[in-house]
Amino acid sequence: MTKTTVFAAGLAALLASSALADTTIRIGHATPESSPIHQALSYFEEELEKRSNGGIEVEIFPGGQIGSVKEMTDLVQSGNITMTTGASVHLSSAVDQLAILDQFLLFENEEIARDLLDGEAGQAISAAMEERGLKNMGFMELGFRSFTNSRAPLDSYESFAGLRMRSADNPIAIKAWRAVDAVPVPLAWGEIYSSLQQGLIDGQESALSSMIIERFFEVQKYVSLTGHIYWPELWMADLEWYEGLSDEDRTLIDEVARETVLKQRELTAAANAATLDELKAAGLEVNELPAADKKRLGETMNGAIEDDVRAKVGDDFYDAFMAAVSR
């Protein structure tokens, strides 16, 4: 039996077991039940079922039960499930314009990122998603990514030179890190811990919470708060399904979705703050990359990949998005 056959059979069994209300929303996502994403979606489920007096039922399939981020995005586009979530970096194969978010140091802090994504810049992304049959329900967030490593604190622009770091298998990201003389090593997520443990790489970059969840702190010495890239978690629905809703259901779903996004962001901020304390308690040395070095890092990396990003998203989209960021 092929992997595809097993996946299809498992999906059919999961969905066939569900009961139907007047409207049933099936949500698949890849994060564990302890994650802020699942906790927020549980709020969506509870509030929507309560406010609709049982007319809308929500079923959540967490932890990648029905596939990877890419597979679940395909399932939403084909109408087999209603909604899913995924980090923007994993979705540019479905929506080219999302590659605009692969740039470095676009946003100074979470508040600015949220304002832009909830406003003009986010509207442009939402429009591009609709061209691919996806309705953007809102920008959740994973937060800013930072580094752990076992070599030395990353406390200057020059300290990245020679750093053997795990990279996603993404040509744009690899090109960017090489521009600052780092040595990106493409590895699957599941290979990071053992590669750190065996000394095959010096460090890795991730959201703060991942440093605890994946236990990277056990095999690393330093945490460097580089905040080099902000990763939103896109929450998307089947556009055809959304447009087929009654006005009453659509208004209610939109209202609860807005509340859910705000709750998820609050939960993420709290989790990241708690994680930093846990990393310090575990004995890791924490430092921040100075602002001048961070700015130089971003300028060098973005300069190296601008043509690649433009080629993927289109000049008009690139210029409009970056103008919104500048404002």
DRENNUZA-602629 format. One record per residue (C-alpha): y negated, z negated, x; residue in three letters. Coordinates in Angstrom, 2 decimals. Example, Ala and Ser with C-alpha at 12.3 -4.5 7.8 and 13.67 -1.06 7.14 Angstrom:
2
   north      up    east residu
    4.50   -7.80   12.30    ala
    1.06   -7.14   13.67    ser
END
This chain:
327
   north      up    east residu
    0.00    0.00    0.00    met
   -3.35    1.02    1.47    thr
   -6.35   -1.28    1.88    lys
   -8.19    0.73   -0.78    thr
   -5.31    0.32   -3.25    thr
   -5.14   -3.43   -2.63    val
   -8.90   -3.74   -3.08    phe
   -8.88   -1.74   -6.33    ala
   -5.95   -3.72   -7.72    ala
   -7.59   -7.04   -6.86    gly
  -10.86   -5.99   -8.45    leu
   -9.12   -4.85  -11.62    ala
   -7.26   -8.16  -11.90    ala
  -10.43  -10.20  -11.45    leu
  -12.45   -8.27  -13.98    leu
   -9.64   -7.92  -16.53    ala
   -9.30  -11.69  -16.72    ser
  -12.86  -12.14  -18.00    ser
  -13.94  -12.75  -21.54    ala
  -16.72  -10.71  -23.06    leu
  -19.91  -11.99  -24.72    ala
  -22.49   -9.69  -26.30    asp
  -23.64   -8.97  -22.75    thr
  -21.57   -9.85  -19.67    thr
  -23.14   -9.85  -16.21    ile
  -20.65   -9.74  -13.34    arg
  -22.10  -10.67   -9.95    ile
  -20.26  -10.29   -6.65    gly
  -21.65  -11.61   -3.37    his
  -20.37  -12.23    0.16    ala
  -21.62  -15.76    0.88    thr
  -19.71  -19.04    0.45    pro
  -20.20  -21.29   -2.57    glu
  -22.15  -23.75   -0.38    ser
  -24.83  -21.14    0.36    ser
  -28.33  -21.15   -1.16    pro
  -27.54  -17.70   -2.58    ile
  -24.57  -18.92   -4.60    his
  -26.37  -22.08   -5.66    gln
  -29.31  -20.04   -6.96    ala
  -27.03  -17.58   -8.77    leu
  -25.31  -20.56  -10.41    ser
  -28.73  -21.56  -11.73    tyr
  -29.15  -18.00  -13.06    phe
  -25.78  -18.29  -14.80    glu
  -26.48  -21.68  -16.36    glu
  -30.02  -20.93  -17.52    glu
  -29.30  -17.45  -18.85    leu
  -26.28  -18.55  -20.87    glu
  -28.22  -21.52  -22.27    lys
  -31.38  -19.62  -23.18    arg
  -29.44  -16.74  -24.73    ser
  -27.42  -19.19  -26.86    asn
  -24.23  -17.74  -25.43    gly
  -25.22  -14.15  -26.13    gly
  -25.24  -13.39  -22.38    ile
  -22.36  -14.48  -20.16    glu
  -22.55  -14.51  -16.37    val
  -19.50  -14.37  -14.09    glu
  -19.91  -14.90  -10.34    ile
  -17.40  -13.78   -7.70    phe
  -18.49  -15.42   -4.39    pro
  -17.25  -15.19   -0.81    gly
  -16.49  -11.47   -0.77    gly
  -13.71  -11.80   -3.35    gln
  -14.27   -8.26   -4.54    ile
  -15.29   -6.62   -1.30    gly
  -17.82   -6.36    1.50    ser
  -21.56   -5.98    0.96    val
  -21.20   -2.20    1.21    lys
  -18.22   -2.12   -1.15    glu
  -19.99   -4.28   -3.73    met
  -23.12   -2.14   -3.49    thr
  -20.95    0.89   -4.23    asp
  -19.43   -0.99   -7.19    leu
  -22.89   -1.69   -8.59    val
  -23.94    1.94   -8.17    gln
  -20.79    3.07   -9.97    ser
  -21.23    0.53  -12.77    gly
  -18.04   -1.42  -12.03    asn
  -19.93   -4.68  -11.49    ile
  -23.43   -5.54  -12.63    thr
  -25.12   -7.14   -9.63    met
  -24.68   -8.01   -5.97    thr
  -26.73   -9.27   -3.04    thr
  -26.93   -8.18    0.58    gly
  -29.11   -8.53    3.66    ala
  -31.41   -5.54    4.06    ser
  -29.93   -4.66    7.46    val
  -26.55   -3.96    5.82    his
  -27.95   -1.74    3.08    leu
  -29.90    1.00    4.86    ser
  -26.86    3.27    4.54    ser
  -27.33    3.03    0.74    ala
  -31.15    3.14    0.78    val
  -32.66    4.77    3.88    asp
  -36.08    3.19    3.34    gln
  -34.68   -0.30    3.96    leu
  -34.63    0.58    7.67    ala
  -38.36   -0.23    7.61    ile
  -37.34   -3.91    7.58    leu
  -35.33   -3.50   10.81    asp
  -38.59   -3.71   12.77    gln
  -39.45   -6.82   14.72    phe
  -42.11   -9.45   14.04    leu
  -43.42   -7.66   10.96    leu
  -44.36  -10.96    9.33    phe
  -45.92  -14.08   10.83    glu
  -44.23  -16.48    8.45    asn
  -42.19  -16.73    5.26    glu
  -45.24  -16.97    3.02    glu
  -46.67  -13.67    4.25    ile
  -43.27  -11.98    4.00    ala
  -42.84  -13.20    0.44    arg
  -46.33  -12.13   -0.61    asp
  -45.81   -8.62    0.75    leu
  -42.31   -8.16   -0.63    leu
  -43.35   -9.52   -4.03    asp
  -46.32   -7.14   -4.00    gly
  -47.20   -3.64   -2.87    glu
  -44.73   -3.32    0.01    ala
  -41.83   -4.55   -2.08    gly
  -42.72   -2.19   -4.92    gln
  -42.28    0.78   -2.58    ala
  -38.82   -0.48   -1.60    ile
  -37.91   -1.09   -5.24    ser
  -38.89    2.48   -6.13    ala
  -36.68    3.83   -3.33    ala
  -33.79    1.70   -4.59    met
  -34.17    3.10   -8.10    glu
  -33.72    6.60   -6.71    glu
  -30.25    5.39   -5.64    arg
  -29.42    3.88   -9.03    gly
  -30.24    0.29   -8.06    leu
  -32.63   -2.08   -9.82    lys
  -34.23   -4.62   -7.48    asn
  -33.97   -8.02   -9.19    met
  -35.95   -9.72   -6.42    gly
  -36.12  -10.51   -2.73    phe
  -34.13  -13.61   -1.88    met
  -34.20  -14.57    1.79    glu
  -32.07  -15.50    4.77    leu
  -35.15  -16.36    6.83    gly
  -36.14  -15.60   10.40    phe
  -33.51  -15.07   13.06    arg
  -33.57  -16.96   16.34    ser
  -31.36  -17.24   19.43    phe
  -28.72  -19.49   20.89    thr
  -27.50  -18.93   24.43    asn
  -25.79  -20.72   27.31    ser
  -27.82  -19.24   30.19    arg
  -31.38  -20.64   30.00    ala
  -34.14  -21.21   27.46    pro
  -35.72  -18.01   26.18    leu
  -39.24  -19.19   26.83    asp
  -40.97  -16.00   28.01    ser
  -40.89  -12.24   27.57    tyr
  -39.19  -11.91   30.95    glu
  -36.39  -14.35   30.06    ser
  -34.66  -11.70   27.93    phe
  -33.97   -9.52   30.98    ala
  -30.25   -9.39   31.69    gly
  -29.32  -11.50   28.65    leu
  -25.90  -10.40   27.43    arg
  -26.32  -10.80   23.70    met
  -24.30   -9.92   20.66    arg
  -25.80   -7.03   18.73    ser
  -24.94   -5.46   15.43    ala
  -23.44   -2.00   15.88    asp
  -26.77   -0.45   14.96    asn
  -28.30    2.24   17.24    pro
  -31.88    1.26   16.37    ile
  -31.30   -2.43   17.15    ala
  -29.48   -1.63   20.39    ile
  -32.32    0.62   21.53    lys
  -34.88   -2.08   20.73    ala
  -33.14   -4.80   22.75    trp
  -32.63   -2.49   25.71    arg
  -36.40   -1.89   25.70    ala
  -36.92   -5.52   26.79    val
  -34.10   -5.28   29.38    asp
  -31.61   -7.33   27.36    ala
  -27.96   -6.21   27.41    val
  -26.85   -5.80   23.77    pro
  -23.09   -5.92   23.24    val
  -21.98   -4.58   19.84    pro
  -19.53   -7.04   18.28    leu
  -18.25   -7.74   14.79    ala
  -19.54  -10.99   13.30    trp
  -16.11  -12.61   13.49    gly
  -15.89  -11.98   17.25    glu
  -19.06  -13.87   18.20    ile
  -17.66  -17.40   18.61    tyr
  -14.72  -16.41   20.84    ser
  -16.94  -14.12   22.92    ser
  -19.40  -16.98   23.50    leu
  -16.57  -19.36   24.26    gln
  -15.02  -17.01   26.82    gln
  -18.38  -16.19   28.44    gly
  -18.19  -12.51   27.53    leu
  -21.72  -12.80   26.18    ile
  -24.48  -15.32   26.92    asp
  -25.89  -15.66   23.44    gly
  -26.41  -14.45   19.92    gln
  -29.19  -14.19   17.33    glu
  -28.85  -15.37   13.74    ser
  -30.43  -17.39   10.97    ala
  -30.60  -21.09   11.89    leu
  -28.09  -22.07    9.22    ser
  -25.47  -19.71   10.71    ser
  -25.61  -21.64   13.98    met
  -24.08  -24.59   12.16    ile
  -21.86  -22.75    9.66    ile
  -20.27  -20.63   12.41    glu
  -20.20  -23.58   14.86    arg
  -22.02  -21.64   17.59    phe
  -23.55  -24.95   18.70    phe
  -20.16  -25.96   20.13    glu
  -20.29  -23.25   22.81    val
  -24.06  -22.93   23.43    gln
  -26.69  -25.00   25.23    lys
  -30.05  -23.69   24.05    tyr
  -31.74  -22.82   20.76    val
  -34.83  -20.64   21.15    ser
  -37.02  -20.32   18.08    leu
  -37.95  -16.69   18.54    thr
  -38.32  -15.82   14.85    gly
  -38.10  -12.20   15.94    his
  -37.04  -10.64   12.64    ile
  -37.18  -11.65    8.98    tyr
  -34.18  -10.82    6.84    trp
  -34.58  -10.67    3.08    pro
  -31.48  -10.82    0.91    glu
  -31.77   -8.11   -1.72    leu
  -30.54   -8.91   -5.22    trp
  -29.77   -5.68   -7.01    met
  -28.37   -4.54  -10.35    ala
  -26.97   -1.34  -11.80    asp
  -30.12    0.53  -12.92    leu
  -28.35    2.33  -15.76    glu
  -27.10   -1.02  -17.12    trp
  -30.57   -2.56  -16.80    tyr
  -32.28    0.29  -18.60    glu
  -29.71    0.08  -21.41    gly
  -30.54   -3.56  -22.22    leu
  -32.40   -4.51  -25.36    ser
  -36.06   -5.39  -24.81    asp
  -35.28   -9.01  -25.68    glu
  -32.40   -9.32  -23.19    asp
  -34.33   -7.53  -20.45    arg
  -37.34   -9.85  -20.85    thr
  -35.13  -12.95  -20.70    leu
  -33.13  -11.72  -17.70    ile
  -36.33  -10.84  -15.81    asp
  -37.78  -14.28  -16.51    glu
  -34.72  -16.19  -15.30    val
  -34.34  -13.83  -12.31    ala
  -37.88  -14.66  -11.12    arg
  -37.10  -18.37  -11.33    glu
  -33.81  -17.82   -9.50    thr
  -35.47  -16.06   -6.55    val
  -37.99  -18.89   -6.16    leu
  -35.20  -21.48   -6.28    lys
  -33.15  -19.60   -3.67    gln
  -36.11  -19.47   -1.29    arg
  -36.66  -23.23   -1.69    glu
  -32.97  -23.92   -1.02    leu
  -33.00  -21.68    2.06    thr
  -36.10  -23.37    3.49    ala
  -34.51  -26.79    3.02    ala
  -31.23  -25.66    4.60    ala
  -32.97  -24.19    7.65    asn
  -35.07  -27.32    8.15    ala
  -31.99  -29.54    7.98    ala
  -30.13  -27.22   10.36    thr
  -32.71  -27.62   13.12    leu
  -32.25  -31.40   13.01    asp
  -28.46  -30.96   13.15    glu
  -28.71  -28.69   16.19    leu
  -30.87  -31.23   18.00    lys
  -28.45  -34.01   17.07    ala
  -25.60  -31.91   18.49    ala
  -27.36  -32.00   21.86    gly
  -28.80  -28.50   22.05    leu
  -32.14  -28.05   23.79    glu
  -34.68  -26.47   21.45    val
  -37.71  -24.46   22.54    asn
  -40.20  -22.04   20.99    glu
  -41.13  -18.65   22.40    leu
  -44.90  -18.71   23.10    pro
  -47.03  -16.62   20.74    ala
  -48.29  -14.24   23.45    ala
  -44.74  -13.49   24.63    asp
  -43.54  -13.07   21.05    lys
  -46.30  -10.56   20.35    lys
  -45.48   -8.60   23.51    arg
  -41.77   -8.64   22.59    leu
  -42.47   -7.21   19.15    gly
  -44.84   -4.53   20.42    glu
  -42.38   -3.33   23.06    thr
  -39.38   -3.24   20.74    met
  -41.17   -1.62   17.82    asn
  -42.75    0.94   20.13    gly
  -39.29    1.91   21.34    ala
  -37.88    2.45   17.84    ile
  -40.85    3.72   15.82    glu
  -39.75    7.36   15.97    asp
  -36.21    6.41   14.89    asp
  -37.45    4.35   11.94    val
  -39.89    7.09   10.91    arg
  -37.09    9.66   11.03    ala
  -34.99    7.56    8.67    lys
  -37.60    6.42    6.13    val
  -40.05    9.34    6.28    gly
  -43.60    9.39    7.63    asp
  -45.30    8.87    4.26    asp
  -43.21    5.82    3.40    phe
  -43.59    4.39    6.91    tyr
  -47.38    4.77    6.92    asp
  -47.81    3.35    3.42    ala
  -45.59    0.34    4.10    phe
  -47.22   -0.46    7.44    met
  -50.68   -0.12    5.88    ala
  -49.67   -2.75    3.32    ala
  -48.44   -5.01    6.11    val
  -51.71   -4.56    8.02    ser
  -53.73   -5.51    4.95    arg
END
